[in-house]
Amino acid sequence: MHRLLPLALLFAVPSAASAQPFFRAPIVGQSAALVSANHHDTVADATADGGTIAAVHFDSDVVIGGRTLRSLDAGRTVALVRLDRAGRVLWARAFAEEAGAGRPHVRAVGRVDTLADGGALIAGTFGAGGDEQGVLMRVDAQGRTAWSLQPTATSDYSRFVAAPSPSGTAVVLGHYFRGRFQLPGLPEWSSQQRFTSFLAEVDLASGQVRWARRILGEGRTLDVASDGTIFVAGQFQRQLRVGRSLVRGGGERSAFVARYAPDGTPRDAVGYSTPAEDHPRGVALTPGGGFAVLVSSGAAASERYELLGFDAEAQPTFRQPLGPRALLARSGGEGPVLVAIPGALRRASIRGRTYDVVDELELVHVSAQGTAVSRRAIRFPGVGLLARSLHARGAGSRVGLSGALASGSGSESFQVWLDAPAPPPSVVASLGAVL
């Protein structure tokens, strides 16, 4: 029997064509006070040649591609990693090591979008611990920074997420904590609100900000349609006005999806409200100008998920309850909605702390009418996926899963590519073959 390597394993599935690489970044540092499964995560996207660009989060030293990357005892930090189609590491950047001990660096990445030139658009936060600020950067095919965008005046905290647009730009959704805030070359803003959200457009070639405007509500995530329409999902309290729409909420915070023209002009919005607090968990675009949004309601112990569908006129088309756990796969362009539904929770002890993990999940394609088109069940023997840190990315005929996993008494960041749901309806994935 082969000895299992700690960095790259294969899922052994019924046919060779279904085999996809399974990447793991094990923690090796000795800073036990910093090491926590809460800080292990991976956010990734597929490259055009079938590889991956992944942002691997860690809070103590990790081994990636045979190289030890150091956190410098800085708490949470990120490494940007390029993998080939077989899961082998081509290059890696360790942001804490690049900056040096105690220096500000990229500390969290919320989204990675690969680009046609082999590079990527990276959005997240940077800082040196404590309050952090938003950052947007473009890297080339070798991982080198082409440009980096950061606020020139800041309050206590800010955060960016971004998405490429069909016009060769990046649309940025950001928010900042009460106080002052300024993007390069634009007037300074000031606000006394808890969070102020904004949209901006950035030139992909130069990183220059073309325009920016504040928006109502607390924006959490976004996507951009093929015609340039901007979709923003977020939370609001009491009522929210977007363009011609006035959306009313309940007593707690409610969820919304708003649409904006390519220049940021507000068009309309839909809302979702229950007696409990409602959270937007992602938005997906469907053919013909429609969209779907995944929402959850209630506290963690009683949280319930629903998938809501809308047509091009923002009229409801379906409402599909999904149970206590679900995640929406981010995918490029308009198409069937891909949902991952984790199985039953079990408890795992990682360095003396207890976490919820799952050993299996079901991938389900949902049509624009709310019908399950195809589904596939996947099991993960030998490891447990941390329920609070799990992401799904649809890329053509593949589905990428990433986040953190529990292996024995430790936790690691991971990334795996699987076939998208298709008959037969069920397949078992097992860890085993060595690259």
C-alpha positions as CSV (number, residue, x, y, z in Angstrom):
1,M,0.0,0.0,0.0
2,H,1.3,3.4,-0.9
3,R,2.2,5.9,1.8
4,L,-0.2,8.9,1.7
5,L,1.5,12.2,0.9
6,P,0.3,15.1,3.1
7,L,0.1,17.7,0.2
8,A,-1.7,16.3,-2.8
9,L,-4.0,13.3,-3.0
10,L,-6.4,12.0,-5.6
11,F,-10.0,11.1,-5.2
12,A,-10.3,7.6,-6.5
13,V,-13.6,7.4,-8.4
14,P,-15.0,4.9,-10.8
15,S,-13.4,6.1,-14.0
16,A,-10.0,7.7,-14.7
17,A,-11.7,10.7,-16.4
18,S,-13.4,11.5,-13.1
19,A,-10.2,11.7,-11.0
20,Q,-9.5,15.2,-9.8
21,P,-6.6,16.5,-7.5
22,F,-7.1,16.9,-3.8
23,F,-4.8,19.6,-2.4
24,R,-4.0,19.9,1.3
25,A,-2.0,22.5,3.2
26,P,-1.0,21.0,6.6
27,I,-0.1,23.2,9.5
28,V,3.4,22.6,10.8
29,G,4.1,25.6,13.1
30,Q,4.6,25.6,16.8
31,S,2.7,28.7,17.8
32,A,-0.1,26.7,19.5
33,A,-1.7,29.9,20.9
34,L,-2.4,31.1,17.4
35,V,-3.4,27.8,15.7
36,S,-7.1,27.5,15.3
37,A,-9.4,25.8,12.8
38,N,-11.3,29.1,12.6
39,H,-8.4,30.5,10.6
40,H,-7.9,27.8,8.1
41,D,-9.6,28.3,4.7
42,T,-9.0,28.2,1.0
43,V,-10.8,30.3,-1.7
44,A,-10.0,29.3,-5.3
45,D,-10.9,29.6,-9.0
46,A,-10.0,27.5,-12.1
47,T,-7.6,28.6,-14.7
48,A,-8.2,28.2,-18.4
49,D,-5.8,25.3,-18.6
50,G,-7.6,23.3,-15.9
51,G,-5.3,24.4,-13.0
52,T,-6.2,26.5,-9.9
53,I,-5.2,29.7,-8.3
54,A,-6.0,29.4,-4.6
55,A,-5.7,31.7,-1.6
56,V,-4.7,29.5,1.3
57,H,-5.4,31.0,4.8
58,F,-3.4,29.9,7.8
59,D,-2.3,31.2,11.2
60,S,0.8,29.2,11.8
61,D,3.4,27.8,9.5
62,V,2.2,25.6,6.6
63,V,3.9,23.3,4.1
64,I,2.8,23.9,0.5
65,G,4.5,22.2,-2.4
66,G,7.4,21.0,-0.2
67,R,8.1,24.6,1.0
68,T,7.4,25.8,4.5
69,L,5.6,29.2,4.4
70,R,5.8,31.2,7.6
71,S,3.1,33.2,9.4
72,L,5.7,35.1,11.4
73,D,3.3,34.8,14.4
74,A,1.1,37.4,12.8
75,G,-2.1,35.5,13.3
76,R,-4.2,35.1,10.1
77,T,-2.3,35.4,6.9
78,V,-2.6,34.2,3.3
79,A,-0.5,32.4,0.7
80,L,-1.4,32.7,-3.0
81,V,-0.8,29.4,-4.8
82,R,-0.9,28.3,-8.4
83,L,-1.6,24.6,-9.0
84,D,-1.5,22.7,-12.3
85,R,-4.2,20.4,-13.5
86,A,-2.7,17.5,-11.6
87,G,-2.6,19.5,-8.3
88,R,1.1,20.2,-8.4
89,V,2.3,23.5,-7.0
90,L,3.8,25.8,-9.7
91,W,4.5,28.8,-7.5
92,A,3.4,30.3,-4.1
93,R,3.5,33.7,-2.5
94,A,3.5,34.1,1.3
95,F,2.2,37.6,2.0
96,A,3.4,37.8,5.6
97,E,6.9,36.7,4.6
98,E,7.0,39.2,1.8
99,A,6.0,42.1,4.0
100,G,8.2,41.2,7.0
101,A,7.4,40.8,10.7
102,G,4.9,43.3,12.0
103,R,4.3,44.8,8.6
104,P,0.8,45.2,6.9
105,H,0.1,42.4,4.4
106,V,-2.9,40.6,2.8
107,R,-4.6,38.9,5.7
108,A,-7.8,37.5,4.1
109,V,-9.1,36.9,0.6
110,G,-12.8,36.6,0.0
111,R,-12.8,36.0,-3.7
112,V,-10.4,34.9,-6.5
113,D,-11.3,35.3,-10.2
114,T,-8.9,34.0,-12.7
115,L,-8.3,36.0,-15.9
116,A,-7.7,35.1,-19.6
117,D,-4.0,35.9,-19.3
118,G,-3.5,33.3,-16.6
119,G,-3.4,35.8,-13.8
120,A,-6.2,36.6,-11.3
121,L,-8.1,39.3,-9.6
122,I,-7.8,39.1,-5.8
123,A,-10.1,40.9,-3.3
124,G,-10.0,40.9,0.5
125,T,-8.4,42.8,3.3
126,F,-4.9,43.8,4.4
127,G,-3.4,45.0,7.7
128,A,-1.1,44.1,10.5
129,G,-3.7,42.7,12.9
130,G,-6.7,44.4,14.5
131,D,-8.6,46.7,12.2
132,E,-8.0,45.9,8.5
133,Q,-8.7,47.6,5.2
134,G,-10.0,46.5,1.8
135,V,-7.5,45.5,-0.9
136,L,-8.0,44.7,-4.6
137,M,-5.0,43.4,-6.6
138,R,-4.3,41.9,-10.0
139,V,-1.6,39.3,-10.3
140,D,-0.1,38.0,-13.6
141,A,0.4,34.3,-14.6
142,Q,3.5,34.1,-12.4
143,G,1.8,35.5,-9.3
144,R,3.5,38.9,-9.6
145,T,1.5,42.0,-8.6
146,A,0.4,44.0,-11.6
147,W,-1.3,46.6,-9.5
148,S,-2.9,46.9,-6.0
149,L,-5.7,49.2,-5.0
150,Q,-6.1,50.3,-1.4
151,P,-8.1,53.2,0.2
152,T,-6.1,56.3,0.7
153,A,-8.1,57.5,3.7
154,T,-9.8,55.0,6.1
155,S,-11.9,54.7,9.2
156,D,-11.6,51.7,11.5
157,Y,-12.3,48.9,9.0
158,S,-13.1,48.3,5.3
159,R,-13.6,45.3,3.1
160,F,-13.7,44.6,-0.7
161,V,-15.2,41.9,-2.9
162,A,-15.0,42.2,-6.7
163,A,-16.1,40.6,-9.9
164,P,-14.8,41.0,-13.5
165,S,-17.2,42.7,-15.9
166,P,-17.8,42.0,-19.6
167,S,-16.3,45.4,-20.5
168,G,-12.8,44.5,-19.2
169,T,-13.1,46.1,-15.8
170,A,-13.6,45.0,-12.3
171,V,-16.7,45.9,-10.3
172,V,-15.9,46.4,-6.6
173,L,-18.4,46.0,-3.8
174,G,-17.0,47.4,-0.6
175,H,-18.1,48.7,2.8
176,Y,-16.4,50.7,5.5
177,F,-17.1,51.3,9.2
178,R,-18.4,54.6,10.3
179,G,-16.0,57.5,9.8
180,R,-14.0,58.6,6.7
181,F,-13.1,56.7,3.6
182,Q,-11.4,57.6,0.3
183,L,-10.5,55.7,-2.9
184,P,-7.5,56.9,-4.9
185,G,-8.3,59.9,-7.1
186,L,-11.9,60.3,-5.7
187,P,-13.4,62.7,-3.1
188,E,-13.4,61.6,0.5
189,W,-16.6,60.3,2.0
190,S,-17.8,60.5,5.6
191,S,-20.5,58.6,7.3
192,Q,-21.9,58.0,10.8
193,Q,-23.6,54.7,9.8
194,R,-22.5,51.4,11.2
195,F,-21.4,50.3,7.7
196,T,-21.6,52.2,4.5
197,S,-21.5,50.2,1.3
198,F,-20.4,51.4,-2.2
199,L,-19.9,50.2,-5.7
200,A,-16.9,51.1,-7.9
201,E,-15.5,50.3,-11.3
202,V,-11.8,49.7,-11.7
203,D,-9.8,49.4,-14.9
204,L,-8.4,45.9,-15.1
205,A,-5.3,47.1,-17.1
206,S,-4.2,49.9,-14.8
207,G,-6.1,49.5,-11.5
208,Q,-7.4,53.1,-11.9
209,V,-10.9,53.8,-10.3
210,R,-13.3,55.0,-13.0
211,W,-16.3,55.8,-10.8
212,A,-17.6,55.0,-7.3
213,R,-21.0,55.6,-5.6
214,R,-22.4,54.9,-2.2
215,I,-25.3,52.5,-2.1
216,L,-28.0,51.8,0.6
217,G,-28.0,48.6,2.6
218,E,-25.1,46.5,3.7
219,G,-23.7,44.7,0.6
220,R,-22.2,41.3,1.1
221,T,-21.6,39.7,-2.3
222,L,-22.0,40.5,-6.0
223,D,-22.0,39.2,-9.5
224,V,-22.0,40.8,-12.9
225,A,-24.2,39.6,-15.8
226,S,-23.1,39.4,-19.4
227,D,-24.9,42.6,-20.2
228,G,-23.1,44.4,-17.4
229,T,-26.0,44.5,-14.9
230,I,-24.6,44.4,-11.4
231,F,-26.3,42.2,-8.8
232,V,-25.7,42.9,-5.1
233,A,-26.9,40.7,-2.2
234,G,-26.9,42.1,1.3
235,Q,-28.8,43.0,4.5
236,F,-31.0,45.9,5.5
237,Q,-33.2,47.1,8.4
238,R,-36.8,48.3,8.2
239,Q,-36.8,49.4,4.6
240,L,-34.6,49.9,1.6
241,R,-35.1,52.0,-1.5
242,V,-33.2,51.0,-4.7
243,G,-34.3,52.7,-7.9
244,R,-38.0,52.2,-8.5
245,S,-38.2,49.6,-5.6
246,L,-39.1,50.2,-2.0
247,V,-38.4,47.0,0.0
248,R,-39.8,46.5,3.5
249,G,-38.3,44.3,6.1
250,G,-39.2,42.8,9.5
251,G,-38.0,43.6,13.0
252,E,-34.6,41.9,12.6
253,R,-32.2,42.4,9.7
254,S,-33.6,41.2,6.4
255,A,-32.0,40.1,3.1
256,F,-32.1,41.8,-0.3
257,V,-30.8,41.5,-3.9
258,A,-30.5,44.8,-5.8
259,R,-29.7,45.4,-9.4
260,Y,-27.7,48.3,-10.8
261,A,-26.9,49.4,-14.3
262,P,-23.3,49.0,-15.6
263,D,-22.5,52.6,-14.5
264,G,-23.8,51.9,-10.9
265,T,-27.3,53.6,-11.4
266,P,-29.8,51.8,-9.1
267,R,-32.6,49.9,-10.9
268,D,-34.6,47.8,-8.5
269,A,-34.5,45.3,-5.6
270,V,-36.3,42.4,-4.0
271,G,-36.3,41.5,-0.3
272,Y,-36.7,38.5,1.9
273,S,-37.9,38.8,5.5
274,T,-38.8,36.5,8.3
275,P,-39.4,37.1,12.0
276,A,-35.7,36.0,12.6
277,E,-32.6,37.6,11.2
278,D,-32.1,36.8,7.5
279,H,-28.7,36.4,5.8
280,P,-27.9,36.4,2.1
281,R,-25.6,33.5,1.3
282,G,-25.0,34.1,-2.4
283,V,-26.6,35.1,-5.7
284,A,-26.5,33.2,-9.0
285,L,-27.5,34.4,-12.5
286,T,-29.9,32.4,-14.6
287,P,-30.5,32.5,-18.4
288,G,-32.8,35.2,-19.7
289,G,-31.8,37.8,-17.1
290,G,-33.2,36.1,-14.0
291,F,-31.4,35.2,-10.8
292,A,-31.5,33.1,-7.7
293,V,-30.5,33.9,-4.1
294,L,-29.6,31.6,-1.3
295,V,-30.8,32.9,2.1
296,S,-30.7,31.6,5.7
297,S,-32.8,32.6,8.7
298,G,-32.5,32.1,12.4
299,A,-29.8,31.5,14.9
300,A,-27.1,28.8,14.3
301,A,-28.9,26.0,16.1
302,S,-32.2,26.6,14.2
303,E,-31.0,28.2,11.0
304,R,-32.9,27.2,7.8
305,Y,-31.9,27.8,4.2
306,E,-34.1,28.6,1.2
307,L,-33.3,29.1,-2.5
308,L,-35.4,31.8,-4.1
309,G,-35.7,32.3,-7.9
310,F,-36.7,35.4,-9.8
311,D,-37.2,36.2,-13.5
312,A,-35.8,39.1,-15.5
313,E,-38.6,41.4,-14.2
314,A,-37.7,40.5,-10.6
315,Q,-40.9,38.5,-10.2
316,P,-40.7,35.3,-8.0
317,T,-40.5,32.1,-9.9
318,F,-39.8,29.5,-7.2
319,R,-39.1,29.1,-3.5
320,Q,-37.2,25.9,-2.5
321,P,-36.5,25.0,1.2
322,L,-33.1,23.3,1.5
323,G,-32.9,22.4,5.2
324,P,-30.5,23.4,7.9
325,R,-27.3,23.7,5.7
326,A,-26.6,24.7,2.1
327,L,-24.1,26.6,0.0
328,L,-24.4,28.2,-3.4
329,A,-21.7,27.5,-5.9
330,R,-20.3,30.6,-7.5
331,S,-20.2,30.2,-11.3
332,G,-19.3,32.4,-14.2
333,G,-22.1,33.6,-16.4
334,E,-25.8,32.6,-16.5
335,G,-26.8,28.9,-16.2
336,P,-28.4,26.3,-14.0
337,V,-27.9,27.0,-10.3
338,L,-25.5,24.7,-8.5
339,V,-26.2,24.0,-4.8
340,A,-24.2,21.9,-2.3
341,I,-26.2,20.4,0.5
342,P,-24.0,19.1,3.4
343,G,-25.0,15.9,5.2
344,A,-25.4,15.3,8.9
345,L,-23.1,17.1,11.3
346,R,-20.7,15.4,13.6
347,R,-18.5,16.9,16.3
348,A,-14.7,16.8,15.9
349,S,-12.1,17.9,18.4
350,I,-9.2,19.9,16.9
351,R,-6.5,20.9,19.3
352,G,-8.9,20.8,22.2
353,R,-11.7,22.7,20.6
354,T,-14.9,21.3,19.2
355,Y,-16.1,22.0,15.6
356,D,-19.0,20.9,13.4
357,V,-17.9,18.8,10.4
358,V,-19.6,16.8,7.7
359,D,-18.5,13.6,5.9
360,E,-20.7,13.9,2.8
361,L,-22.6,16.4,0.7
362,E,-24.9,16.4,-2.3
363,L,-24.3,18.5,-5.3
364,V,-27.6,19.5,-7.0
365,H,-28.1,21.4,-10.3
366,V,-31.4,23.5,-10.1
367,S,-33.1,24.9,-13.2
368,A,-34.4,28.5,-13.6
369,Q,-37.8,27.0,-12.6
370,G,-36.5,25.5,-9.4
371,T,-36.4,21.9,-10.6
372,A,-33.5,19.6,-9.6
373,V,-31.9,18.8,-13.0
374,S,-29.3,16.4,-11.7
375,R,-27.6,15.5,-8.4
376,R,-24.6,13.7,-7.1
377,A,-23.7,12.5,-3.6
378,I,-20.1,12.7,-2.5
379,R,-18.6,11.1,0.6
380,F,-15.2,12.0,2.2
381,P,-14.0,9.0,4.3
382,G,-11.1,9.7,6.6
383,V,-11.6,13.5,6.8
384,G,-14.4,15.8,7.8
385,L,-15.1,19.1,6.1
386,L,-15.6,22.0,8.5
387,A,-19.2,23.1,8.1
388,R,-18.5,26.8,8.8
389,S,-15.7,27.0,6.2
390,L,-16.8,25.5,2.9
391,H,-17.0,27.0,-0.5
392,A,-18.2,25.8,-3.9
393,R,-17.1,27.0,-7.4
394,G,-18.7,25.8,-10.6
395,A,-16.3,25.9,-13.6
396,G,-17.6,24.2,-16.8
397,S,-18.0,20.5,-16.2
398,R,-16.2,20.7,-12.8
399,V,-17.1,21.7,-9.3
400,G,-14.5,23.0,-6.9
401,L,-14.8,22.5,-3.2
402,S,-12.5,24.3,-0.8
403,G,-12.2,25.4,2.8
404,A,-10.9,23.7,5.9
405,L,-11.0,20.0,6.9
406,A,-10.4,18.0,10.1
407,S,-7.9,15.2,9.9
408,G,-7.3,13.4,13.1
409,S,-6.8,16.1,15.8
410,G,-5.6,18.7,13.3
411,S,-7.1,21.0,10.7
412,E,-5.8,21.9,7.2
413,S,-6.8,24.1,4.3
414,F,-7.9,22.1,1.2
415,Q,-9.1,22.3,-2.4
416,V,-10.6,19.6,-4.6
417,W,-12.1,19.5,-8.1
418,L,-15.0,17.1,-8.8
419,D,-17.2,16.3,-11.8
420,A,-20.4,18.3,-12.0
421,P,-23.6,16.4,-11.2
422,A,-24.6,14.0,-14.0
423,P,-26.0,10.5,-14.2
424,P,-25.3,8.1,-12.5
425,P,-26.9,9.9,-9.6
426,S,-24.4,8.8,-6.9
427,V,-20.7,8.2,-6.7
428,V,-18.4,7.6,-3.8
429,A,-15.1,9.4,-3.5
430,S,-12.2,7.9,-1.5
431,L,-8.8,9.2,-0.5
432,G,-6.1,6.9,-1.8
433,A,-3.9,7.3,-4.9
434,V,-0.6,9.2,-4.6
435,L,0.3,11.8,-7.3
